[in-house]
């Protein structure tokens, strides 16, 4: 494994693709398909957040002593995305296409900005700070993401 965080960056792309499928289904009025796809996307995103919040961020914070910095901001953004996911689920249940697509646009922008911050700033910091710990942490990250993909 090149970098400890490479699987997380790849998982960003997989989540983006899942999200695009949900959004496309709603755009076409395919409510049944969207009702199947949204929980799957939500699960993938929650798995991603859990890997970061329960494994990567604590290891980074322990290694650097930085607890109020970038990881705190990423956790706050995770909370914002969770709120938008709730809004999407409500709009889907109501079959409100305009509301769903408006929330989806907001979520997409937030995810893109969030992912860029992680991939261009936080992940490189983690790779540098956790070099020695990558041998133990890396396989745990890969296993957690692979388990999500298999469900």
N, C-alpha and C positions, 0 to 999 in steps of 0.2 A: 504494500500500500504506500503510495507516494506520500500523501499527506493524511494526517489523522482525520481531517474534516472533508476530504474528497467525497466520501459517501453521502455526507449531508448536503453538499452542493449538488450532487447528482439527484438526490431526493427532492430538492427544490424543483428541478425540472420535471420530475415525475408528478409532483403535486400540481404544478402549473398545467400539465397536460390533462390531469383529472378534472381540474377546475374548468378548463376550456370545454370539455365534454359536457359538464353540467350546464354551463352557460349556453352552449349551443342547443341542448335539448329544450331548455326553457324558451330560447329565442324562437324555436320551431313549434312551441306549444305542446311538446311531448312531455306532458306532466308525469306520466307513469315512469318513463325512462329517467327523468330528472329526479323523481322520488327514490329511485334505486341508486343513482349516481351520487347524489348529494351526501348521503350517509357514508358512502365509501370514501369520498374526498375528505369529509370531516374526520373520519378515522385516520386516514393517512396524515393529515395535518396535525391532529392531536398526537399521533405517534411521534412525528417529527419534533413537536414542541416538547414532549416528554423526554426524548433522548437528549435534547439540549438542556432542558431545565433540571433533569435528574442526574445526568452523567457529565456532559461537556462543561456546562457553566460552573457547577460546583468544583470540578477538577481545576478549571482555569482560575477560579477565585481562590482556591486553596494554594495554588502554585504562585499566584501573583500578589495575593492580598487585596486585589481590587474587587470590592463587592458593590460599590455604588456607581460603577462606571458603565461600560458597554453592556454587560450582561443584565444589569438592572433595566436599561432602556429596551433591550430585546424582550425581556419578560413583560414589560409594560405594553409593548407592541403585540405580543402574543395575546394579552388580555383584550386589546382592541379588536384583534382578528376574531377571537372567540365570540365577542359581542356581535360582530357582523355576521358570523356563522349562525347565530341565533336568529338574527333578523332575516337571513336568507331562508332558514327553515320555516319561519312564520309566513313569509311571502309565498313560499312553495306550497304550504298547507292551504293558504287562501287562494292559490292559483292566480296570484297578482303579478303578472309579467312585468309591468312597469316598475313596481317596487323591487322585485327580485333583481331585475337588470340594473337598477340604480344602485342597490346595495352591492351587487356583484362588481360594478365598476369601481366603487369605493374600495372594496376588498382587493381587487386586482392592483390598483395603484399602491395600496399599503403593502401588499405582498411583494411587489416589484422593488419598492424602496427598501423594505426590510431585508430582502434577499441580497440586494446589492451591498447593504451595510455589512451583512454577515460575511458574504463571500469576499469582499474587498478590504474589510477592516478587521472584523472580529475573528473570522476563521484563520487568517494569517497570524494574528496575535496568539490564538490558541495553539496553532501548529508550532510556533516558536517556543511558547512557554511550556508546552506539554511534551516536548520531544522525547524525554525519557519515559514518560507515562503512556506514550502512544501504543507501546507493545501490549499493554493490558487493556487500555481503553478502546483502542481501535476495533478489535474484534467484537467487543460488547456493543459498540455502535452499529457495526455491520450486522450483527445478529438481530438486534432490535428492529432495524429497518427491514431486514429480510423476513422476519416473523410477520411484520405488518403486511408486506407484499404477498405473503402466502395465505393471508386470511381473507 
